[in-house]
Amino acid sequence: MPKDKTETHERIIPAAMKIFLEKGFEKATMREIAEEAGITAAGLYRHFVDKEAMFAALVEPVLSELQKWCERTRQVDYDFLEQGDLDAMWDSGNDLGLVVEQIYSHFNEFKLLLCCSAGTKYAWFLHDIVVMEQQETLAYMEEAKKHGVPVKEVDPKELHLLMTAYTNALFEVVVHDFTSAAGSDDAALYTAGLQRAGEHHSRLAGHPGALNSPFFLHLS
């Protein structure tokens, strides 16, 4: 974590973002970041103990926000289940707008995680999401069975493959730098493609929304 929040520190953040995006974590150097920020390398170490601490300062706020969003969504999912109002839950997953908006709102941070994190503990970002969501989805499906909801059995390996494909598709907009401009063909194609993928996955699972987990609920 950073040691202070001085004006110099505020110059370091955009400088680090720029260098990490250009070179990736492994090739970026503290000296280059210091030069971009207009300070000495020694001065940089007064703010961050090492390069990974600096990288973490850039991505951790977004990861924390993502985790909170997942937790809120998970609670809503289980509330719907307790109320027996699954139609409302499936309907709530039809709009991808908020998801796309969140990705574009933190585009550079996700770019760091997806394309520039080799050599850090974040290098398995996508895989970690898939594992977490697979566990949550299987747990939710078991709970749904207890409430008398017909759930088609899904092999965990098949579910993992489906979720991996879907998660990769979700973040392709970042990997390929799709523009977020209003009316953009890229953004429209991206959203439509995700919607079709979600519908396909639901059909494979046996009923609308069957693969929806706290994270994928609003994507499928």
N, C-alpha and C positions, 0 to 999 in steps of 0.2 A: 504494500500500500504506500501511497505517497506520504512524505513526511510533513508537508504543509500545503497551504493553498494560496501561496503568494502570487503576485503578478507574473513572476518568472515561471511558476508552475503552470499558469494558464497559457503561457506561450509554448510550453513543452508539449501539451496535449495535442494540439493540431500538428505540431512538427512531427511527433511520434506517429500520428495517424498517417501523415503523408509518406514518411519513409517506410513504414511497415507495409502500406498499400503498394508502394512502388517496388519494394525489394523482398517482401516477406520477412517473417521473423528471423529465420536462420541467416539470411544475408545482410540484414540491417545491422548497423553498428551503433553503439552509444555515441561515438564521435560524430557520426553523420547526423544523428538526431540533435545532438548538442549544437552543431553548426547551423542546422535548420532553425533551431530555436534562438540562436544568437547568444549562446552561452558556452562556457568551457565544459569539457567532459567532466572535470572534477565538480563543477557546479551542478551538473546533471545528477551526479550520484548523491547530492545533498537532498534530492527530491525523490529518487527511486533507488532502491538498493541494487537492482539489476535490471536487465532488459526484460525479463519475463514479468517482473512486477509492473513495469511500464505497460506491457501488452495487456496484462490483467486489468489495469486501471481503465483501459479503453473498452474492454468487452464485458466486464463483470456487471456493470449497471444494466446492460441490455439483458444479460442472462438472468439477472435477478428479476427484472420486469417480466420476462418470459415465464419464469417459474411462478410468479404471483398470478399471472394470467391463467396458467394451467390449473393452479389450485382453485381459483374462482370458478373456472369452467367445470372442473371436476365436481365441485359442490353443487352447481346448478344441475349437472347430469343426474346426480344421485337424488336430488330433490324431485326432479321429474319422475324418476323411477319410483320413489316412495309415493308420489301422488297418482301413479298409474297413468300419467299423461305423456306417453311416449310420442304421440303424434306431434305434440308441441316441441319436443326435443328434436325430432327429425326435421321439422319445419325450421327450427332455429339454426340448422346447419346449412341452409340453402344459400346464404349470402356470404360471399367470399370477400366482400369489400373491406371489412375491418381487418382481415388477415393481411390482405395485400397492402393496406394502408400501414400496418405495423411494420411490415418488411421494408417498405420504402422509407418509412420514418427513421429507420436505423440501418439504412443500406450499407454504409461504410463499415459499421461494426460487424454486420453479418458477412460482409466481404472478407474482413479480417479472419473471422472464424472459419469460413469455408475455403478460402484460397491462400491465406497467408499464415496459418497457424502451425505449420509443420515445425516440430522441435519444441512445441509447448504442450501443456496438459490439455489444451483445447483441440488438439489435432483430430480427435475422434468425436467431434461435436455432433455430426449427423448420426453416427452409430449410437452414441449415448442417448440421443432423442428417441431413436427407434427402439432401443432396449427398454427405456422407461415407458414408452407408450404401449409397447407390446404387453408389458406386465400390467399396466393399468387397464388395457382393453380386456385381457383375459379375466382379470378380477371383476371388471364390470359385467362381463358376459355371465360369469358365475352368479353374480348377485341378481342379474336379470332373470336367470333360470329360477331362482328362489322365489321370484315374484310372479312366476307363471308365464314369463315371456318366452315364446318359442325362439330358440337360438340354434342355428346350425353349427355343428361342431366344426372347428377349423384347426387343422394341424398347425402347431406352433411354428414349425419351419415355414409353412406356406404363409402364415400371417406375417412372419418376419420379412419374407421376401416382398410381400405386398406393401408393407409399411415402409420398407427401405426404398422401393420404387416410388412410392407416393411422397416420401419425405424429400428424396432427391428432386422430384418434379417440383415440389413446393419451392425449393430454393434455387431452381435453375434460373429464375429471373435475376438473381444476384450474380451467379456464376457467369452468365452471359451478358450482364450489364444491360438488361432490357430497360428502356426508357420509361419513366413514370409520367410523362407529359400527358395532359388532359387529351383524351381522344386518341391516345397512342395505340397503334395497331399491335405493338408488342404487348402492352399491358392487357388489352382486350383478349388477345390470343392466349396469353398466360392464364387469365382468369377462366376463360371458357375451357381450356384444356384441363385445368384442375377440377372443374365441375364434372367434366366427363369422366375423369379418372376416379373421382369419388363415387359416382354412380356405378361405374364398372365394379369397383371393389365391393360396394354394397350388394350388388347382384351376386357376386361370387360367394358372399357370406350368407345369402339365403333370404334376406329381407332388407328393406331400406334402412340404412344406418347401422347395420349389424356390426360393422367394423368400427363404428364411431367410438372413440375413446375421449377422455377429457380434452385432449389436444386436437384430435381429428374430428371431433363433433362438428366444429364450425367449418370444416373443409370438405366434408363428404355429403 
